[in-house]
Amino acid sequence: MGHSILIMKLLTHIPAWLKNKYVIAIAVFAAIMLFFDKNDVFTQSARNRQLKDLQESKQYYTDQIASERKELEQLKSNPGTLEKYAREKYLMKRDNEDLFLIPEPAEKQDEQASAQ
């Protein structure tokens, strides 16, 4: 009997609104939705971060595609541009000339990399 009296004393100290079945049901539902559901708060925040990263990546690749298309059009329409591209990218040369590679200073390369 002493054990049940102790439990009754503890139950009398709990406020009435905490004993309400609707408050208990809402609290259990909120706990399930916030922590135990497959789409809980932490999963949603991780997915939102991933979506943001993918959107940034999409924008980057869209810009890259646009610049590559522009470069392709220039290569198709202008033979001088095609020759310049072949010389710079593939180190091609004419039969009667020599090719000397002169590296750019590191500062200039860093500026170009940060500008892109």
Backbone as CSV, one residue per row, in Angstrom:
resi,resn,N_x,N_y,N_z,CA_x,CA_y,CA_z,C_x,C_y,C_z
1,MET,0.813,-1.196,0.000,0.000,0.000,0.000,0.856,1.259,0.000
2,GLY,2.004,1.225,0.636,2.867,2.388,0.726,3.339,2.855,-0.645
3,HIS,3.532,1.869,-1.528,4.005,2.178,-2.881,2.942,2.941,-3.673
4,SER,1.691,2.515,-3.573,0.621,3.185,-4.310,0.334,4.569,-3.736
5,ILE,0.531,4.764,-2.452,0.328,6.088,-1.843,1.399,7.047,-2.354
6,LEU,2.611,6.560,-2.508,3.686,7.384,-3.029,3.384,7.825,-4.459
7,ILE,2.890,6.912,-5.274,2.525,7.234,-6.662,1.389,8.251,-6.680
8,MET,0.424,8.117,-5.835,-0.695,9.062,-5.780,-0.206,10.455,-5.386
9,LYS,0.736,10.531,-4.445,1.289,11.828,-4.048,2.031,12.484,-5.208
10,LEU,2.768,11.666,-5.969,3.478,12.206,-7.121,2.505,12.695,-8.187
11,LEU,1.428,11.961,-8.391,0.446,12.355,-9.392,-0.297,13.629,-9.004
12,THR,-0.438,13.893,-7.734,-1.126,15.119,-7.317,-0.264,16.356,-7.549
13,HIS,1.037,16.195,-7.661,1.922,17.336,-7.910,2.021,17.682,-9.397
14,ILE,1.553,16.825,-10.263,1.580,17.088,-11.699,0.425,18.032,-12.031
15,PRO,0.700,19.123,-12.769,-0.388,20.047,-13.128,-1.454,19.343,-13.967
16,ALA,-2.664,19.855,-13.894,-3.798,19.224,-14.578,-3.626,19.243,-16.097
17,TRP,-3.034,20.309,-16.612,-2.905,20.385,-18.070,-1.925,19.350,-18.612
18,LEU,-0.988,18.854,-17.781,-0.098,17.790,-18.212,-0.772,16.426,-18.186
19,LYS,-1.840,16.303,-17.407,-2.575,15.031,-17.359,-3.636,14.958,-18.449
20,ASN,-3.845,16.044,-19.174,-4.858,16.092,-20.219,-4.434,15.157,-21.369
21,LYS,-5.353,14.311,-21.816,-5.012,13.327,-22.855,-4.688,13.985,-24.193
22,TYR,-5.248,15.156,-24.464,-4.966,15.845,-25.723,-3.541,16.416,-25.727
23,VAL,-3.113,16.941,-24.602,-1.747,17.463,-24.490,-0.751,16.320,-24.635
24,ILE,-1.035,15.201,-24.013,-0.150,14.030,-24.121,-0.098,13.542,-25.565
25,ALA,-1.250,13.479,-26.225,-1.296,13.010,-27.617,-0.522,13.958,-28.538
26,ILE,-0.682,15.258,-28.330,0.039,16.231,-29.158,1.542,16.137,-28.904
27,ALA,1.934,15.966,-27.652,3.357,15.850,-27.325,3.967,14.596,-27.956
28,VAL,3.262,13.483,-27.888,3.763,12.244,-28.495,3.848,12.401,-30.011
29,PHE,2.822,12.990,-30.614,2.816,13.209,-32.061,3.982,14.118,-32.473
30,ALA,4.192,15.203,-31.723,5.285,16.128,-32.042,6.633,15.421,-31.921
31,ALA,6.810,14.613,-30.883,8.074,13.893,-30.713,8.310,12.923,-31.869
32,ILE,7.269,12.239,-32.272,7.403,11.293,-33.393,7.766,12.042,-34.673
33,MET,7.078,13.133,-34.942,7.319,13.874,-36.177,8.686,14.568,-36.174
34,LEU,9.128,15.042,-35.026,10.399,15.763,-34.971,11.609,14.848,-34.962
35,PHE,11.509,13.678,-34.356,12.700,12.861,-34.160,12.653,11.463,-34.773
36,PHE,11.487,10.845,-34.868,11.437,9.432,-35.254,10.865,9.180,-36.650
37,ASP,10.337,10.163,-37.295,9.760,9.994,-38.630,10.887,9.912,-39.657
38,LYS,10.627,9.306,-40.810,11.668,9.228,-41.832,11.965,10.593,-42.442
39,ASN,11.071,11.547,-42.293,11.287,12.912,-42.763,11.405,13.867,-41.580
40,ASP,12.200,13.495,-40.587,12.321,14.324,-39.387,13.060,15.634,-39.686
41,VAL,13.166,16.467,-38.690,13.741,17.804,-38.842,15.187,17.728,-39.330
42,PHE,15.959,16.827,-38.807,17.373,16.732,-39.165,17.539,16.271,-40.612
43,THR,16.722,15.333,-41.031,16.767,14.866,-42.417,16.372,15.989,-43.361
44,GLN,15.353,16.742,-43.006,14.913,17.850,-43.851,15.994,18.921,-43.984
45,SER,16.681,19.240,-42.894,17.732,20.256,-42.981,18.895,19.755,-43.844
46,ALA,19.230,18.478,-43.729,20.291,17.914,-44.572,19.875,17.936,-46.038
47,ARG,18.642,17.618,-46.310,18.151,17.658,-47.693,18.116,19.075,-48.242
48,ASN,17.770,20.049,-47.412,17.769,21.444,-47.856,19.187,21.905,-48.191
49,ARG,20.172,21.506,-47.370,21.567,21.833,-47.667,22.004,21.183,-48.975
50,GLN,21.622,19.924,-49.165,21.987,19.213,-50.390,21.332,19.864,-51.601
51,LEU,20.083,20.284,-51.465,19.385,20.956,-52.563,20.082,22.259,-52.921
52,LYS,20.493,23.021,-51.921,21.196,24.283,-52.168,22.499,24.032,-52.908
53,ASP,23.257,23.006,-52.473,24.512,22.669,-53.141,24.270,22.250,-54.589
54,LEU,23.223,21.468,-54.813,22.917,21.021,-56.169,22.479,22.181,-57.060
55,GLN,21.737,23.134,-56.504,21.327,24.297,-57.287,22.530,25.160,-57.662
56,GLU,23.471,25.313,-56.730,24.692,26.053,-57.040,25.501,25.328,-58.113
57,SER,25.571,24.013,-57.992,26.288,23.212,-58.975,25.617,23.322,-60.350
58,LYS,24.309,23.293,-60.360,23.569,23.417,-61.618,23.864,24.764,-62.273
59,GLN,23.868,25.832,-61.485,24.157,27.168,-62.013,25.567,27.223,-62.583
60,TYR,26.522,26.635,-61.883,27.903,26.611,-62.360,28.001,25.894,-63.702
61,TYR,27.396,24.717,-63.786,27.483,23.953,-65.028,26.689,24.600,-66.161
62,THR,25.609,25.271,-65.843,24.859,26.005,-66.871,25.723,27.126,-67.441
63,ASP,26.413,27.834,-66.577,27.318,28.897,-67.035,28.458,28.322,-67.862
64,GLN,29.001,27.187,-67.430,30.076,26.539,-68.180,29.602,26.121,-69.570
65,ILE,28.414,25.565,-69.647,27.870,25.144,-70.944,27.700,26.351,-71.857
66,ALA,27.199,27.457,-71.313,27.006,28.667,-72.123,28.344,29.182,-72.644
67,SER,29.372,29.205,-71.800,30.673,29.695,-72.262,31.292,28.741,-73.283
68,GLU,31.114,27.440,-73.092,31.641,26.470,-74.057,30.933,26.588,-75.403
69,ARG,29.629,26.818,-75.373,28.895,27.007,-76.638,29.367,28.259,-77.363
70,LYS,29.596,29.315,-76.599,30.096,30.553,-77.191,31.460,30.324,-77.825
71,GLU,32.325,29.611,-77.111,33.645,29.297,-77.638,33.547,28.408,-78.873
72,LEU,32.629,27.452,-78.865,32.433,26.577,-80.028,31.985,27.370,-81.246
73,GLU,31.073,28.309,-81.054,30.617,29.142,-82.173,31.769,29.965,-82.741
74,GLN,32.622,30.482,-81.853,33.778,31.250,-82.318,34.734,30.348,-83.091
75,LEU,34.911,29.119,-82.625,35.800,28.196,-83.321,35.249,27.802,-84.687
76,LYS,33.937,27.662,-84.781,33.318,27.296,-86.060,33.357,28.445,-87.058
77,SER,33.233,29.663,-86.577,33.075,30.792,-87.495,34.391,31.483,-87.840
78,ASN,35.412,31.382,-87.009,36.640,32.147,-87.235,37.851,31.211,-87.269
79,PRO,38.489,31.061,-88.439,39.658,30.176,-88.520,40.830,30.661,-87.665
80,GLY,40.958,31.965,-87.477,42.030,32.495,-86.632,41.861,32.052,-85.191
81,THR,40.636,32.019,-84.725,40.354,31.560,-83.363,40.665,30.073,-83.235
82,LEU,40.338,29.310,-84.273,40.619,27.879,-84.270,42.128,27.623,-84.186
83,GLU,42.904,28.393,-84.956,44.356,28.231,-84.925,44.907,28.609,-83.545
84,LYS,44.412,29.702,-82.980,44.865,30.143,-81.653,44.538,29.076,-80.598
85,TYR,43.342,28.505,-80.693,42.924,27.472,-79.744,43.825,26.247,-79.857
86,ALA,44.105,25.822,-81.079,44.953,24.642,-81.291,46.363,24.889,-80.762
87,ARG,46.882,26.086,-80.959,48.228,26.398,-80.478,48.277,26.433,-78.945
88,GLU,47.270,27.035,-78.307,47.292,27.190,-76.852,46.961,25.900,-76.119
89,LYS,45.937,25.219,-76.569,45.461,24.047,-75.823,46.240,22.771,-76.151
90,TYR,46.572,22.604,-77.414,47.196,21.343,-77.832,48.649,21.507,-78.259
91,LEU,49.199,22.713,-78.073,50.594,23.005,-78.374,50.971,22.624,-79.806
92,MET,50.063,22.851,-80.731,50.332,22.561,-82.140,51.137,23.710,-82.741
93,LYS,51.910,23.386,-83.791,52.738,24.392,-84.449,52.815,24.067,-85.931
94,ARG,53.239,25.069,-86.669,53.469,24.843,-88.093,54.799,24.123,-88.275
95,ASP,54.989,23.543,-89.454,56.210,22.766,-89.704,57.469,23.619,-89.645
96,ASN,57.397,24.861,-90.048,58.593,25.694,-90.157,58.830,26.585,-88.928
97,GLU,58.230,26.277,-87.788,58.426,27.122,-86.607,58.723,26.276,-85.372
98,ASP,59.335,26.922,-84.398,59.637,26.284,-83.123,58.694,26.833,-82.064
99,LEU,58.445,26.024,-81.071,57.517,26.402,-80.015,58.271,26.523,-78.700
100,PHE,58.131,27.690,-78.061,58.750,27.926,-76.758,57.641,28.188,-75.745
101,LEU,57.654,27.450,-74.652,56.661,27.632,-73.593,57.247,28.520,-72.515
102,ILE,56.569,29.625,-72.238,56.993,30.557,-71.195,55.888,30.583,-70.152
103,PRO,56.152,30.068,-68.954,55.101,30.052,-67.919,54.806,31.473,-67.440
104,GLU,53.548,31.695,-67.102,53.141,32.995,-66.584,53.568,33.105,-65.132
105,PRO,53.806,34.330,-64.649,54.134,34.491,-63.224,52.991,33.993,-62.347
106,ALA,53.329,33.510,-61.159,52.342,32.919,-60.250,51.274,33.922,-59.854
107,GLU,51.615,35.195,-59.656,50.639,36.214,-59.265,49.570,36.371,-60.325
108,LYS,49.983,36.389,-61.572,49.029,36.581,-62.672,48.092,35.379,-62.782
109,GLN,48.613,34.169,-62.582,47.795,32.971,-62.633,46.783,32.972,-61.496
110,ASP,47.215,33.407,-60.292,46.292,33.463,-59.154,45.178,34.456,-59.406
111,GLU,45.498,35.600,-60.025,44.484,36.602,-60.338,43.483,36.055,-61.347
112,GLN,43.982,35.331,-62.346,43.087,34.763,-63.358,42.199,33.686,-62.741
113,ALA,42.745,32.873,-61.849,41.951,31.809,-61.219,40.868,32.407,-60.331
114,SER,41.186,33.482,-59.618,40.170,34.094,-58.752,39.130,34.849,-59.560
115,ALA,39.492,35.327,-60.758,38.522,36.034,-61.598,37.505,35.078,-62.193
116,GLN,37.913,33.841,-62.380,36.986,32.869,-62.974,36.092,32.377,-61.900
